[in-house]
């Protein structure tokens, strides 16, 4: 890992509950869960932790409340090896979320942002780590203003930015104007296509590599340098202007719990980019990180270390 490169994550912190069920419940239906986990998480925290475990120098911002859940932030970051000054406290409720994973390893989830929505542009301006960053990463469990501020400041110093717009909302044009790399899954790609008047040509459940490529190319044509669409078992597609699209197949694993697999992919991508690797290699390593998480239950302890990633990549296939 390049020791001079660092990642600044506009993060989120939530207490994540996850239930493993045979199938997703119908409206009004109660099911017995096969397994249940409660752990510290949040998309932004997962991205920071995932990149850190792969050897990246990580800084950023995490907002927590003054409730019981908020008291878990410091011991969690200490255990994770992340800097405690990432934590910003507010007199409100800490974010939380709940997800379901079915027998096929597919998932659905809902997140309550809580304190994460209070992260501000002022917090961003005061963050010393942002001025040292080689890559700035943001996700959508926080509001637009801190992202706009961070991406604008990064743009002024030619620092690349990575946006993972999840949970999806229509991105503010001021964010997209300063987005270097966009990472979306099939659902988010379809939602963004609808929001921008682009049609991927299929439904969310059967979006194909060709559909993702058309959508990615359209978004690149709108000014984003690189667009990556993740497709679960179909892998991922990367589109760049003037370059042939890259299709990275998924690694074949027996899925146990796909919650966090997308975060692992993005964290692996960010860490690999910081290491100066070419995009095809970054995609391969990112896909491997996603596969490693998908075959384990939970996220916090499932995110791979650099050694685990190298061993997985070295396995004969």
C-alpha positions as CSV (number, residue, x, y, z in Angstrom):
1,X,0.0,0.0,0.0
2,X,1.3,3.5,-0.9
3,X,2.0,5.0,2.5
4,X,1.6,8.5,1.2
5,X,-2.0,7.9,-0.1
6,X,-5.0,8.3,2.2
7,X,-8.7,7.9,2.0
8,X,-11.2,10.4,3.5
9,X,-14.6,8.9,4.1
10,X,-17.7,10.9,4.6
11,X,-19.2,8.2,6.7
12,X,-22.2,7.1,8.6
13,X,-22.5,5.1,11.8
14,X,-25.5,2.9,12.6
15,X,-26.3,0.0,14.9
16,X,-27.2,-2.7,12.3
17,X,-29.6,-5.5,13.0
18,X,-29.8,-8.4,10.5
19,X,-32.1,-11.5,10.3
20,X,-31.5,-14.6,8.2
21,X,-34.8,-15.9,6.9
22,X,-35.9,-18.6,4.5
23,X,-37.7,-16.0,2.4
24,X,-38.6,-12.3,2.7
25,X,-41.8,-11.7,4.7
26,X,-45.1,-10.7,3.1
27,X,-46.9,-7.6,4.3
28,X,-48.4,-8.4,7.8
29,X,-46.5,-11.7,8.0
30,X,-44.2,-12.8,10.9
31,X,-41.4,-15.2,10.2
32,X,-39.0,-17.2,12.4
33,X,-35.4,-16.2,11.8
34,X,-32.6,-18.8,11.4
35,X,-30.0,-16.3,12.7
36,X,-29.9,-12.8,14.1
37,X,-27.0,-10.4,14.4
38,X,-26.6,-6.9,16.0
39,X,-23.4,-5.1,15.2
40,X,-22.0,-1.6,14.6
41,X,-22.1,-0.7,11.0
42,X,-23.4,1.9,8.6
43,X,-22.4,2.2,5.0
44,X,-19.8,4.9,5.7
45,X,-18.3,3.0,8.6
46,X,-18.2,-0.2,6.6
47,X,-16.3,1.5,3.8
48,X,-13.8,3.1,6.2
49,X,-13.2,-0.2,8.0
50,X,-13.1,-2.3,4.8
51,X,-10.4,0.0,3.3
52,X,-8.5,0.2,6.6
53,X,-8.3,-3.6,6.9
54,X,-6.9,-3.8,3.4
55,X,-4.0,-1.5,4.5
56,X,-5.3,2.0,3.5
57,X,-4.7,5.0,5.7
58,X,-8.2,6.2,6.5
59,X,-9.7,9.3,8.0
60,X,-13.1,10.9,7.8
61,X,-16.3,11.9,9.6
62,X,-18.8,9.8,11.5
63,X,-21.8,11.3,13.3
64,X,-23.3,9.7,16.4
65,X,-26.0,10.6,18.9
66,X,-25.9,11.0,22.7
67,X,-27.9,7.8,23.3
68,X,-26.9,4.3,24.3
69,X,-26.0,3.3,20.8
70,X,-23.8,6.4,20.5
71,X,-21.7,5.1,23.4
72,X,-20.6,2.1,21.2
73,X,-18.8,4.4,18.7
74,X,-15.5,4.9,20.6
75,X,-14.9,1.2,21.5
76,X,-15.8,0.2,18.0
77,X,-13.3,2.6,16.4
78,X,-10.7,1.6,18.9
79,X,-11.1,-2.1,18.1
80,X,-11.2,-1.3,14.3
81,X,-8.0,0.8,14.5
82,X,-9.7,3.9,13.1
83,X,-9.0,7.4,14.5
84,X,-11.3,8.5,17.3
85,X,-11.4,12.1,16.0
86,X,-13.6,10.8,13.1
87,X,-16.5,10.8,15.7
88,X,-18.8,13.9,15.8
89,X,-21.4,13.9,18.5
90,X,-24.9,15.4,18.4
91,X,-27.7,15.6,20.9
92,X,-30.0,13.3,19.0
93,X,-30.5,9.6,18.2
94,X,-27.8,7.4,16.7
95,X,-28.5,5.9,13.3
96,X,-29.8,2.3,13.1
97,X,-30.8,-0.2,10.5
98,X,-32.4,-3.6,9.9
99,X,-31.9,-6.0,7.1
100,X,-33.2,-9.4,5.9
101,X,-31.2,-12.0,4.1
102,X,-33.1,-14.9,2.4
103,X,-32.0,-18.5,1.7
104,X,-30.4,-17.4,-1.7
105,X,-28.2,-14.8,0.1
106,X,-30.2,-11.9,-1.3
107,X,-31.0,-9.0,1.0
108,X,-33.2,-6.0,1.6
109,X,-32.7,-3.4,4.3
110,X,-33.9,-0.1,5.7
111,X,-31.8,2.5,7.4
112,X,-32.7,5.3,9.9
113,X,-30.0,8.0,9.5
114,X,-30.5,9.6,12.9
115,X,-27.4,11.7,13.7
116,X,-25.9,11.0,10.3
117,X,-28.2,13.6,8.8
118,X,-26.7,16.3,11.0
119,X,-23.2,16.1,9.6
120,X,-22.6,19.6,8.1
121,X,-20.5,21.4,5.6
122,X,-18.9,23.2,8.6
123,X,-17.8,19.8,9.9
124,X,-16.2,19.1,6.6
125,X,-14.3,22.4,6.4
126,X,-12.9,21.7,9.9
127,X,-11.6,18.2,9.0
128,X,-7.8,18.3,8.7
129,X,-7.8,14.8,7.1
130,X,-9.6,16.1,4.1
131,X,-6.7,18.3,3.1
132,X,-4.3,15.3,3.2
133,X,-6.6,13.0,1.2
134,X,-5.7,11.2,-2.0
135,X,-9.3,10.0,-2.5
136,X,-12.5,11.3,-1.0
137,X,-15.4,8.9,-0.7
138,X,-19.1,9.6,0.1
139,X,-22.3,7.7,0.4
140,X,-25.9,8.7,0.9
141,X,-26.6,7.9,4.5
142,X,-25.7,11.6,5.1
143,X,-27.2,14.8,3.6
144,X,-26.1,16.6,0.4
145,X,-24.4,19.6,2.0
146,X,-21.3,17.9,3.5
147,X,-20.8,15.9,0.3
148,X,-21.0,19.1,-1.9
149,X,-18.5,20.8,0.4
150,X,-16.1,17.9,0.5
151,X,-16.3,17.2,-3.3
152,X,-15.9,20.9,-4.1
153,X,-12.8,21.2,-1.9
154,X,-11.4,18.0,-3.4
155,X,-12.0,19.3,-6.9
156,X,-10.0,22.4,-6.2
157,X,-6.9,20.4,-5.4
158,X,-7.5,17.8,-8.2
159,X,-8.2,15.1,-5.6
160,X,-10.4,12.4,-7.1
161,X,-13.8,11.6,-5.6
162,X,-15.9,8.4,-5.4
163,X,-19.7,8.5,-4.9
164,X,-21.7,5.5,-3.8
165,X,-25.3,6.9,-3.8
166,X,-26.9,4.5,-1.5
167,X,-29.6,4.5,-0.1
168,X,-30.5,6.1,-3.4
169,X,-31.9,9.5,-3.9
170,X,-31.6,11.8,-6.9
171,X,-28.0,13.2,-6.7
172,X,-27.7,17.0,-6.5
173,X,-26.1,18.2,-9.7
174,X,-23.4,19.9,-7.7
175,X,-22.3,16.5,-6.4
176,X,-22.3,14.9,-9.8
177,X,-20.3,17.8,-11.2
178,X,-17.4,17.0,-8.9
179,X,-17.8,13.2,-9.0
180,X,-14.8,11.4,-10.5
181,X,-16.0,7.8,-10.0
182,X,-19.6,6.6,-9.5
183,X,-20.4,3.2,-8.1
184,X,-24.0,2.0,-8.2
185,X,-25.6,-1.4,-8.0
186,X,-28.3,-2.7,-10.4
187,X,-31.2,-1.3,-8.3
188,X,-29.5,2.1,-8.0
189,X,-28.5,2.1,-11.6
190,X,-32.1,1.6,-12.7
191,X,-33.3,4.3,-10.3
192,X,-30.7,6.7,-11.6
193,X,-31.7,5.9,-15.1
194,X,-35.2,6.8,-14.4
195,X,-34.3,10.0,-12.6
196,X,-32.1,11.2,-15.5
197,X,-34.4,10.1,-18.2
198,X,-32.3,7.1,-19.3
199,X,-33.8,3.6,-19.8
200,X,-31.6,0.6,-19.0
201,X,-33.9,-1.6,-21.1
202,X,-35.0,-4.1,-18.5
203,X,-36.3,-4.5,-15.0
204,X,-34.2,-4.4,-11.8
205,X,-34.4,-8.2,-11.4
206,X,-33.0,-9.1,-14.8
207,X,-30.6,-6.2,-15.7
208,X,-27.9,-7.6,-18.0
209,X,-24.3,-6.7,-18.5
210,X,-25.3,-5.1,-21.8
211,X,-27.9,-3.0,-20.0
212,X,-25.5,-1.9,-17.4
213,X,-22.9,-1.0,-20.0
214,X,-25.4,1.2,-21.9
215,X,-26.4,2.9,-18.7
216,X,-22.8,3.4,-17.6
217,X,-21.8,4.8,-21.0
218,X,-24.7,7.3,-20.8
219,X,-23.6,8.5,-17.4
220,X,-20.0,8.8,-18.5
221,X,-21.4,10.9,-21.4
222,X,-22.9,13.2,-18.8
223,X,-19.5,14.1,-17.5
224,X,-18.5,11.5,-14.9
225,X,-15.1,10.1,-15.6
226,X,-15.7,6.5,-14.5
227,X,-19.0,4.6,-13.8
228,X,-19.1,1.2,-12.2
229,X,-22.3,-0.8,-12.1
230,X,-22.3,-3.9,-9.8
231,X,-24.6,-6.7,-10.8
232,X,-24.3,-9.3,-8.0
233,X,-23.8,-12.7,-9.5
234,X,-23.2,-11.2,-12.9
235,X,-20.2,-9.3,-11.7
236,X,-19.6,-5.6,-12.4
237,X,-19.1,-3.3,-15.4
238,X,-16.9,-0.3,-15.6
239,X,-17.3,2.4,-18.3
240,X,-14.9,5.2,-19.1
241,X,-14.9,7.7,-22.0
242,X,-13.0,6.6,-25.0
243,X,-12.2,3.2,-23.5
244,X,-13.8,-0.2,-24.0
245,X,-16.0,-1.2,-21.1
246,X,-14.6,-3.7,-18.6
247,X,-16.7,-6.6,-17.4
248,X,-15.4,-8.1,-14.2
249,X,-17.1,-11.5,-13.5
250,X,-18.2,-12.4,-10.0
251,X,-16.3,-14.9,-8.0
252,X,-18.3,-18.1,-7.5
253,X,-19.0,-18.6,-3.8
254,X,-21.8,-20.1,-1.8
255,X,-23.6,-17.0,-0.5
256,X,-24.5,-16.9,3.2
257,X,-25.3,-13.2,3.7
258,X,-24.9,-10.6,1.0
259,X,-25.4,-7.7,3.4
260,X,-22.2,-5.7,3.2
261,X,-20.9,-7.3,0.1
262,X,-21.5,-4.1,-1.9
263,X,-19.7,-2.1,0.8
264,X,-16.8,-4.6,0.7
265,X,-16.6,-4.2,-3.1
266,X,-16.4,-0.4,-2.9
267,X,-13.9,-0.5,0.0
268,X,-11.7,-2.9,-2.0
269,X,-12.0,-0.7,-5.1
270,X,-11.0,2.4,-3.1
271,X,-8.0,0.7,-1.4
272,X,-6.8,-0.7,-4.7
273,X,-7.1,2.7,-6.4
274,X,-5.1,4.3,-3.6
275,X,-2.4,1.6,-4.2
276,X,-2.1,2.8,-7.8
277,X,-3.3,-0.4,-9.4
278,X,-4.8,-0.3,-12.9
279,X,-8.6,-0.3,-13.0
280,X,-9.0,-4.0,-14.2
281,X,-7.0,-5.2,-11.3
282,X,-8.9,-2.9,-8.9
283,X,-12.2,-4.4,-10.1
284,X,-10.9,-7.9,-9.6
285,X,-9.8,-7.2,-6.1
286,X,-13.1,-5.4,-5.3
287,X,-15.1,-8.4,-6.6
288,X,-13.0,-10.7,-4.4
289,X,-13.7,-8.5,-1.3
290,X,-17.5,-8.7,-2.1
291,X,-17.3,-12.5,-2.4
292,X,-15.5,-12.9,0.8
293,X,-18.1,-11.0,2.7
294,X,-21.0,-12.7,1.0
295,X,-19.9,-16.1,2.2
296,X,-19.9,-15.1,5.9
297,X,-22.7,-14.0,8.3
298,X,-22.5,-10.3,9.3
299,X,-20.3,-7.5,8.1
300,X,-18.0,-6.1,10.9
301,X,-15.9,-9.3,11.2
302,X,-16.5,-10.5,7.7
303,X,-14.7,-7.6,5.9
304,X,-11.4,-9.1,4.7
305,X,-7.9,-8.2,5.7
306,X,-5.2,-7.7,3.1
307,X,-3.8,-11.2,3.9
308,X,-7.2,-12.8,3.5
309,X,-7.7,-11.1,0.2
310,X,-4.4,-12.3,-1.2
311,X,-5.0,-15.9,-0.1
312,X,-8.4,-15.8,-1.7
313,X,-7.0,-14.4,-5.0
314,X,-4.3,-17.1,-5.0
315,X,-6.8,-20.0,-4.7
316,X,-6.9,-22.1,-7.9
317,X,-10.1,-21.7,-9.9
